[in-house]
Amino acid sequence: MVCEKCTKKLSKLATVHIDRNKAGPSKKVTNENKLLSSKMRFKPDKDEYKKCRICGHRTHHVKAYYCQECAYQKGICAMCGTKVIEVMKYKQTSV
């Protein structure tokens, strides 16, 4: 759960590069797995992922301070901690 302000901070998806020619609308697609060759690929062994400030588990985003479970239960943004929804009247379970 991320607020509208923090959606800009989310990383982009690694997709196939499309090169458009100036001469026409033809597209050149490189046949390369961008998830393996990009610099933004998932590296779980790195220390980039912080620990949650509430429970101590690893976060799911590089720039997040709270894990998804704690952010959902508290109704806060996982990246900045601002209140996103009011959870007093919700019956929430973490299964």
N, C-alpha and C positions, 0 to 999 in steps of 0.2 A: 504494500500500500504506500504510494508515493503521492505527495501533493503536486499541484499544478506547477509550482515554482521549480520543483526538483526534477520534473520530467526532462528538462533541458540537460541535466547532468548525467542522465543515463547514457550508457555506451551504445554505440550504433551496432547494428547487425553486420556481420561480415558476409557480403553477398558478391555475386559475380559482377565484375566491372563491365559496363556497357559503354563502348566508345562510339560516339555519333560522328559521322563524316560531315564535313561542311557541304559536300556536293549533293547529298541527298539523305533521306531518312533511313538508309541502311545501317544496320547495327552489327558491330563486331563483338562477339562474346568470347572472352578468354576461357578456355577449358582448364580451370585450375581451382582446386579446393581452397577457398579463401579462409576457411576456418583453420586450416593447417598452416597456411603461409602468411597470414596476417600477423601484425604485431599485437593486435587486441585479443588474441585467442585466450581461452580459459587456461589459467595456470594455477591449479590448486595447491601446489607445493610452495608457492611464493608467500611471503608474509604481507602481501598487499591487503588481504581481507582482514578487517578488524574484528575484534570480539564485541559481542553485544554488551551494551552498558547495563542491561538488566540481568540477563541470565548467564552471560559469558560464552555462549556458543558463537561460532563463526557466522559472519553476515553473508548474505547472498550477493551483494553488490560491493564493488571496491570502495565506493565513497559512503557507504551506509554506516550508521552508528548503532542501529537496532536490527535484530534478526526479524524475519517475516512473522514468526509466531508472536513475538512480543509486540510488534507494531500492530498486528491484527487485534490482539486482545486488549491493548490499551487504546486503540483508535488513533494512533499517531503516525506521522510520516516516518518511514524507515531511515530516511537520510538526514532530516533536520530535526525531527522530534516535535513538530507543531501538531496541534490537534486537528485531525481531519474529519472525524465523525464523533458524535456523542454515543457512547456505548452503554449508558446506564440502563436503558430499557431493552437492550438486545440480550438474547440468550445465546451466548457464544460458547462453542466447544472447540477444543484443539485435539482432533483425532489423528 
